[in-house]
């Protein structure tokens, strides 16, 4: 069940998510969002860090993609240092 509420943008660019919606979605202080804005709509989508169990698979997937792209460890190191 979705609920509709109004809010407004503060002078600091902050938007308050109404309490009913925060409670229903389980939003707590510190919850992070990705913000999408297009054609007059602003969408907030919660994001969270992957579980530690997922992290190893994400790293393995990134390594496979890097190998497929022909990247070497030195290429990655240089890119991270801003020397690519």
RORO-535020 format. One record per atom (N, C-alpha, C, O): y negated, x, z; residue in one letter. Coordinates in nm, 2 decimals. Atoms other than C-alpha are relative to their C-alpha. Example, Ala and Ser with C-alpha at 12.3 -4.5 7.8 and 13.67 -1.06 7.14 Angstrom:
BEGIN
<node <0.12, 0.09, 0.00>, 'a'>
<node <0.45, 1.23, 0.78>, 'a'>
<node <-0.12, 0.09, 0.00>, 'a'>
<node <-0.12, 0.19, 0.07>, 'a'>
<node <0.11, -0.09, 0.00>, 's'>
<node <0.11, 1.37, 0.71>, 's'>
<node <-0.11, -0.08, 0.08>, 's'>
<node <-0.22, -0.03, 0.09>, 's'>
//
This chain:
BEGIN
<node <0.12, 0.08, 0.00>, 'x'>
<node <0.00, 0.00, 0.00>, 'x'>
<node <-0.12, 0.09, 0.00>, 'x'>
<node <-0.14, 0.17, 0.09>, 'x'>
<node <0.12, -0.08, 0.00>, 'x'>
<node <-0.33, 0.15, -0.10>, 'x'>
<node <-0.11, -0.08, 0.06>, 'x'>
<node <-0.11, -0.20, 0.06>, 'x'>
<node <0.12, 0.07, -0.06>, 'x'>
<node <-0.65, 0.08, 0.08>, 'x'>
<node <-0.12, 0.06, -0.07>, 'x'>
<node <-0.13, 0.17, -0.12>, 'x'>
<node <0.13, -0.04, 0.06>, 'x'>
<node <-1.00, 0.09, -0.05>, 'x'>
<node <-0.11, 0.01, 0.10>, 'x'>
<node <-0.12, -0.07, 0.19>, 'x'>
<node <0.11, -0.02, -0.09>, 'x'>
<node <-1.29, 0.23, 0.14>, 'x'>
<node <-0.12, 0.07, -0.07>, 'x'>
<node <-0.10, 0.12, -0.18>, 'x'>
<node <0.11, -0.07, 0.05>, 'x'>
<node <-1.63, 0.37, 0.07>, 'x'>
<node <-0.04, 0.11, 0.09>, 'x'>
<node <-0.02, 0.11, 0.21>, 'x'>
<node <0.05, -0.12, -0.07>, 'x'>
<node <-1.78, 0.70, 0.17>, 'x'>
<node <-0.12, 0.05, -0.08>, 'x'>
<node <-0.14, 0.01, -0.19>, 'x'>
<node <0.11, -0.06, 0.07>, 'x'>
<node <-2.07, 0.91, 0.07>, 'x'>
<node <0.00, 0.15, 0.02>, 'x'>
<node <0.06, 0.21, 0.11>, 'x'>
<node <0.01, -0.14, 0.00>, 'x'>
<node <-2.15, 1.27, -0.01>, 'x'>
<node <-0.11, 0.05, 0.09>, 'x'>
<node <-0.22, -0.01, 0.08>, 'x'>
<node <0.11, -0.05, -0.09>, 'x'>
<node <-2.34, 1.46, 0.26>, 'x'>
<node <-0.09, 0.10, -0.07>, 'x'>
<node <-0.06, 0.14, -0.18>, 'x'>
<node <0.09, -0.10, 0.06>, 'x'>
<node <-2.63, 1.70, 0.19>, 'x'>
<node <0.07, 0.13, -0.01>, 'x'>
<node <0.02, 0.22, -0.08>, 'x'>
<node <-0.08, -0.13, 0.01>, 'x'>
<node <-2.37, 1.98, 0.25>, 'x'>
<node <0.11, -0.01, -0.10>, 'x'>
<node <0.19, 0.08, -0.10>, 'x'>
<node <-0.11, 0.01, 0.10>, 'x'>
<node <-2.14, 1.85, -0.02>, 'x'>
<node <0.13, -0.05, 0.07>, 'x'>
<node <0.24, -0.04, 0.00>, 'x'>
<node <-0.12, 0.05, -0.07>, 'x'>
<node <-1.89, 1.70, 0.24>, 'x'>
<node <0.02, -0.15, -0.02>, 'x'>
<node <-0.07, -0.22, -0.03>, 'x'>
<node <-0.04, 0.14, 0.01>, 'x'>
<node <-1.70, 1.38, 0.20>, 'x'>
<node <0.09, -0.04, 0.12>, 'x'>
<node <0.19, 0.04, 0.14>, 'x'>
<node <-0.09, 0.05, -0.11>, 'x'>
<node <-1.54, 1.19, 0.49>, 'x'>
<node <0.10, -0.09, -0.05>, 'x'>
<node <0.07, -0.19, -0.12>, 'x'>
<node <-0.11, 0.09, 0.03>, 'x'>
<node <-1.20, 1.04, 0.43>, 'x'>
<node <0.01, -0.09, 0.11>, 'x'>
<node <0.03, -0.05, 0.23>, 'x'>
<node <-0.01, 0.10, -0.11>, 'x'>
<node <-1.19, 0.72, 0.62>, 'x'>
<node <0.13, 0.01, 0.09>, 'x'>
<node <0.23, 0.05, 0.04>, 'x'>
<node <-0.10, -0.02, -0.10>, 'x'>
<node <-0.98, 0.72, 0.94>, 'x'>
<node <0.13, -0.07, -0.04>, 'x'>
<node <0.24, -0.01, -0.03>, 'x'>
<node <-0.12, 0.08, 0.03>, 'x'>
<node <-0.73, 0.45, 0.82>, 'x'>
<node <0.08, 0.08, -0.11>, 'x'>
<node <0.20, 0.09, -0.10>, 'x'>
<node <-0.07, -0.08, 0.10>, 'x'>
<node <-0.65, 0.66, 0.51>, 'x'>
<node <0.06, 0.13, 0.05>, 'x'>
<node <0.17, 0.17, 0.02>, 'x'>
<node <-0.05, -0.12, -0.06>, 'x'>
<node <-0.62, 0.98, 0.70>, 'x'>
<node <0.12, -0.02, 0.08>, 'x'>
<node <0.22, 0.05, 0.07>, 'x'>
<node <-0.12, 0.03, -0.09>, 'x'>
<node <-0.38, 0.82, 0.95>, 'x'>
<node <0.12, -0.03, -0.09>, 'x'>
<node <0.23, 0.01, -0.06>, 'x'>
<node <-0.11, 0.04, 0.08>, 'x'>
<node <-0.17, 0.66, 0.68>, 'x'>
<node <0.06, 0.11, -0.08>, 'x'>
<node <0.19, 0.11, -0.09>, 'x'>
<node <-0.05, -0.11, 0.07>, 'x'>
<node <-0.14, 0.98, 0.49>, 'x'>
<node <0.04, 0.12, 0.08>, 'x'>
<node <0.09, 0.22, 0.03>, 'x'>
<node <-0.03, -0.11, -0.10>, 'x'>
<node <-0.09, 1.20, 0.80>, 'x'>
<node <-0.09, 0.12, -0.02>, 'x'>
<node <-0.04, 0.23, 0.00>, 'x'>
<node <0.09, -0.11, 0.03>, 'x'>
<node <-0.39, 1.41, 0.71>, 'x'>
<node <-0.06, 0.05, 0.13>, 'x'>
<node <-0.11, -0.03, 0.22>, 'x'>
<node <0.05, -0.06, -0.12>, 'x'>
<node <-0.49, 1.65, 0.99>, 'x'>
<node <-0.11, 0.10, -0.03>, 'x'>
<node <-0.12, 0.15, -0.15>, 'x'>
<node <0.10, -0.11, 0.03>, 'x'>
<node <-0.78, 1.90, 1.03>, 'x'>
<node <0.07, 0.12, -0.06>, 'x'>
<node <0.17, 0.16, -0.01>, 'x'>
<node <-0.06, -0.12, 0.06>, 'x'>
<node <-0.71, 2.20, 0.81>, 'x'>
<node <0.08, -0.03, -0.12>, 'x'>
<node <0.12, 0.06, -0.19>, 'x'>
<node <-0.08, 0.04, 0.12>, 'x'>
<node <-0.52, 2.00, 0.54>, 'x'>
<node <-0.08, 0.05, -0.12>, 'x'>
<node <-0.20, 0.03, -0.13>, 'x'>
<node <0.07, -0.05, 0.12>, 'x'>
<node <-0.60, 2.17, 0.21>, 'x'>
<node <0.03, -0.09, -0.12>, 'x'>
<node <0.13, -0.16, -0.13>, 'x'>
<node <-0.01, 0.08, 0.12>, 'x'>
<node <-0.66, 1.99, -0.12>, 'x'>
<node <-0.04, 0.08, -0.12>, 'x'>
<node <-0.11, 0.18, -0.12>, 'x'>
<node <0.05, -0.04, 0.13>, 'x'>
<node <-0.70, 2.07, -0.48>, 'x'>
<node <-0.09, -0.12, -0.05>, 'x'>
<node <-0.05, -0.23, -0.02>, 'x'>
<node <0.10, 0.11, 0.04>, 'x'>
<node <-1.00, 1.88, -0.63>, 'x'>
<node <-0.01, 0.00, -0.15>, 'x'>
<node <-0.04, 0.11, -0.21>, 'x'>
<node <0.01, 0.02, 0.15>, 'x'>
<node <-1.00, 1.75, -0.98>, 'x'>
<node <-0.12, -0.10, -0.03>, 'x'>
<node <-0.13, -0.20, 0.04>, 'x'>
<node <0.11, 0.09, 0.04>, 'x'>
<node <-1.31, 1.60, -1.14>, 'x'>
<node <-0.01, -0.02, -0.15>, 'x'>
<node <-0.02, 0.08, -0.22>, 'x'>
<node <0.01, 0.03, 0.14>, 'x'>
<node <-1.32, 1.43, -1.47>, 'x'>
<node <-0.05, -0.14, -0.03>, 'x'>
<node <0.00, -0.23, 0.04>, 'x'>
<node <0.05, 0.13, 0.04>, 'x'>
<node <-1.50, 1.14, -1.64>, 'x'>
<node <-0.04, -0.09, 0.11>, 'x'>
<node <0.01, -0.21, 0.12>, 'x'>
<node <0.04, 0.09, -0.10>, 'x'>
<node <-1.66, 1.01, -1.33>, 'x'>
<node <0.09, -0.02, 0.12>, 'x'>
<node <0.07, -0.10, 0.21>, 'x'>
<node <-0.10, 0.01, -0.10>, 'x'>
<node <-1.35, 1.04, -1.11>, 'x'>
<node <0.02, 0.13, 0.07>, 'x'>
<node <0.02, 0.24, 0.01>, 'x'>
<node <-0.03, -0.11, -0.08>, 'x'>
<node <-1.29, 1.28, -0.82>, 'x'>
<node <0.14, -0.03, 0.06>, 'x'>
<node <0.15, -0.13, 0.13>, 'x'>
<node <-0.14, 0.02, -0.05>, 'x'>
<node <-0.92, 1.32, -0.72>, 'x'>
<node <0.03, 0.11, 0.10>, 'x'>
<node <0.01, 0.23, 0.06>, 'x'>
<node <-0.04, -0.10, -0.10>, 'x'>
<node <-0.81, 1.50, -0.40>, 'x'>
<node <0.15, -0.01, 0.01>, 'x'>
<node <0.21, -0.12, 0.03>, 'x'>
<node <-0.15, -0.01, -0.02>, 'x'>
<node <-0.44, 1.61, -0.39>, 'x'>
<node <0.03, 0.10, 0.10>, 'x'>
<node <-0.01, 0.22, 0.09>, 'x'>
<node <-0.03, -0.09, -0.11>, 'x'>
<node <-0.30, 1.76, -0.08>, 'x'>
<node <0.09, 0.11, -0.06>, 'x'>
<node <0.17, 0.09, -0.14>, 'x'>
<node <-0.08, -0.12, 0.04>, 'x'>
<node <-0.15, 2.11, -0.12>, 'x'>
<node <0.05, 0.06, 0.13>, 'x'>
<node <-0.01, 0.05, 0.23>, 'x'>
<node <-0.06, -0.07, -0.11>, 'x'>
<node <0.07, 2.31, 0.11>, 'x'>
<node <0.07, 0.12, -0.05>, 'x'>
<node <0.12, 0.13, -0.16>, 'x'>
<node <-0.07, -0.12, 0.04>, 'x'>
<node <0.23, 2.65, 0.11>, 'x'>
<node <0.15, -0.04, -0.01>, 'x'>
<node <0.20, -0.13, 0.06>, 'x'>
<node <-0.15, 0.03, 0.01>, 'x'>
<node <0.60, 2.65, 0.00>, 'x'>
<node <0.07, 0.04, 0.13>, 'x'>
<node <0.03, 0.13, 0.20>, 'x'>
<node <-0.09, -0.03, -0.12>, 'x'>
<node <0.87, 2.65, 0.27>, 'x'>
<node <0.05, 0.14, -0.03>, 'x'>
<node <0.07, 0.18, -0.14>, 'x'>
<node <-0.05, -0.13, 0.02>, 'x'>
<node <1.00, 3.00, 0.33>, 'x'>
<node <0.12, 0.01, -0.08>, 'x'>
<node <0.15, 0.11, -0.15>, 'x'>
<node <-0.13, 0.00, 0.08>, 'x'>
<node <1.33, 2.90, 0.17>, 'x'>
<node <-0.04, -0.01, -0.15>, 'x'>
<node <0.04, 0.04, -0.23>, 'x'>
<node <0.04, 0.01, 0.14>, 'x'>
<node <1.14, 2.82, -0.15>, 'x'>
<node <-0.07, 0.13, -0.05>, 'x'>
<node <-0.07, 0.16, -0.17>, 'x'>
<node <0.08, -0.12, 0.04>, 'x'>
<node <0.94, 3.15, -0.15>, 'x'>
<node <0.08, 0.10, -0.08>, 'x'>
<node <0.03, 0.15, -0.18>, 'x'>
<node <-0.08, -0.10, 0.07>, 'x'>
<node <1.22, 3.38, -0.25>, 'x'>
<node <0.03, -0.04, -0.15>, 'x'>
<node <0.03, 0.04, -0.24>, 'x'>
<node <-0.02, 0.05, 0.13>, 'x'>
<node <1.30, 3.16, -0.55>, 'x'>
<node <-0.13, 0.01, -0.09>, 'x'>
<node <-0.12, 0.04, -0.21>, 'x'>
<node <0.13, -0.01, 0.07>, 'x'>
<node <0.93, 3.15, -0.65>, 'x'>
<node <-0.03, 0.14, -0.04>, 'x'>
<node <-0.07, 0.17, -0.15>, 'x'>
<node <0.02, -0.14, 0.04>, 'x'>
<node <0.91, 3.53, -0.64>, 'x'>
<node <0.10, 0.04, -0.11>, 'x'>
<node <0.06, 0.11, -0.20>, 'x'>
<node <-0.10, -0.03, 0.10>, 'x'>
<node <1.23, 3.56, -0.84>, 'x'>
<node <-0.04, -0.06, -0.14>, 'x'>
<node <-0.03, 0.01, -0.24>, 'x'>
<node <0.05, 0.06, 0.12>, 'x'>
<node <1.09, 3.32, -1.10>, 'x'>
<node <-0.12, 0.07, -0.06>, 'x'>
<node <-0.12, 0.09, -0.18>, 'x'>
<node <0.12, -0.08, 0.05>, 'x'>
<node <0.76, 3.52, -1.12>, 'x'>
<node <0.05, 0.13, -0.06>, 'x'>
<node <0.00, 0.17, -0.16>, 'x'>
<node <-0.05, -0.13, 0.05>, 'x'>
<node <0.96, 3.84, -1.17>, 'x'>
<node <0.07, -0.02, -0.14>, 'x'>
<node <0.05, 0.06, -0.23>, 'x'>
<node <-0.07, 0.03, 0.13>, 'x'>
<node <1.17, 3.68, -1.45>, 'x'>
<node <-0.11, -0.02, -0.11>, 'x'>
<node <-0.10, 0.03, -0.22>, 'x'>
<node <0.11, 0.03, 0.10>, 'x'>
<node <0.85, 3.56, -1.62>, 'x'>
<node <-0.07, 0.13, -0.04>, 'x'>
<node <-0.11, 0.15, -0.16>, 'x'>
<node <0.07, -0.13, 0.03>, 'x'>
<node <0.69, 3.91, -1.59>, 'x'>
<node <0.08, 0.08, -0.09>, 'x'>
<node <0.03, 0.15, -0.18>, 'x'>
<node <-0.09, -0.08, 0.09>, 'x'>
<node <0.99, 4.08, -1.74>, 'x'>
<node <0.00, -0.06, -0.14>, 'x'>
<node <0.00, 0.02, -0.24>, 'x'>
<node <0.00, 0.06, 0.13>, 'x'>
<node <1.00, 3.83, -2.02>, 'x'>
<node <-0.13, 0.03, -0.08>, 'x'>
<node <-0.12, 0.04, -0.20>, 'x'>
<node <0.13, -0.03, 0.06>, 'x'>
<node <0.63, 3.90, -2.09>, 'x'>
<node <-0.01, 0.15, -0.03>, 'x'>
<node <-0.11, 0.19, -0.09>, 'x'>
<node <0.01, -0.14, 0.03>, 'x'>
<node <0.71, 4.27, -2.10>, 'x'>
<node <-0.09, 0.08, 0.10>, 'x'>
<node <-0.13, 0.19, 0.07>, 'x'>
<node <0.08, -0.06, -0.10>, 'x'>
<node <0.51, 4.35, -1.79>, 'x'>
<node <0.08, 0.10, 0.09>, 'x'>
<node <0.19, 0.07, 0.12>, 'x'>
<node <-0.07, -0.10, -0.09>, 'x'>
<node <0.59, 4.66, -1.58>, 'x'>
<node <-0.07, -0.01, 0.14>, 'x'>
<node <-0.18, -0.07, 0.15>, 'x'>
<node <0.05, 0.00, -0.14>, 'x'>
<node <0.53, 4.70, -1.20>, 'x'>
<node <-0.14, 0.07, 0.00>, 'x'>
<node <-0.23, 0.02, 0.07>, 'x'>
<node <0.13, -0.07, 0.01>, 'x'>
<node <0.24, 4.94, -1.29>, 'x'>
<node <-0.11, -0.09, -0.06>, 'x'>
<node <-0.23, -0.08, -0.02>, 'x'>
<node <0.09, 0.09, 0.06>, 'x'>
<node <0.08, 4.67, -1.50>, 'x'>
<node <-0.05, -0.10, 0.11>, 'x'>
<node <-0.17, -0.13, 0.12>, 'x'>
<node <0.04, 0.09, -0.11>, 'x'>
<node <0.08, 4.43, -1.20>, 'x'>
<node <-0.09, 0.06, 0.10>, 'x'>
<node <-0.19, 0.01, 0.14>, 'x'>
<node <0.08, -0.07, -0.10>, 'x'>
<node <-0.05, 4.69, -0.96>, 'x'>
<node <-0.14, 0.02, -0.05>, 'x'>
<node <-0.24, 0.00, 0.02>, 'x'>
<node <0.14, -0.02, 0.06>, 'x'>
<node <-0.34, 4.77, -1.20>, 'x'>
<node <-0.08, -0.13, -0.01>, 'x'>
<node <-0.20, -0.13, 0.02>, 'x'>
<node <0.07, 0.13, 0.00>, 'x'>
<node <-0.42, 4.40, -1.24>, 'x'>
<node <-0.05, -0.04, 0.13>, 'x'>
<node <-0.16, -0.09, 0.15>, 'x'>
<node <0.04, 0.03, -0.13>, 'x'>
<node <-0.43, 4.35, -0.87>, 'x'>
<node <-0.12, 0.08, 0.05>, 'x'>
<node <-0.21, 0.03, 0.12>, 'x'>
<node <0.11, -0.09, -0.03>, 'x'>
<node <-0.66, 4.65, -0.83>, 'x'>
<node <-0.12, -0.02, -0.08>, 'x'>
<node <-0.23, 0.04, -0.06>, 'x'>
<node <0.12, 0.02, 0.08>, 'x'>
<node <-0.89, 4.52, -1.10>, 'x'>
<node <-0.02, 0.10, -0.11>, 'x'>
<node <-0.13, 0.12, -0.16>, 'x'>
<node <0.01, -0.10, 0.10>, 'x'>
<node <-0.81, 4.80, -1.34>, 'x'>
<node <0.07, -0.03, -0.13>, 'x'>
<node <0.10, 0.06, -0.20>, 'x'>
<node <-0.08, 0.04, 0.12>, 'x'>
<node <-0.63, 4.61, -1.61>, 'x'>
<node <-0.09, -0.02, -0.12>, 'x'>
<node <-0.04, -0.05, -0.23>, 'x'>
//
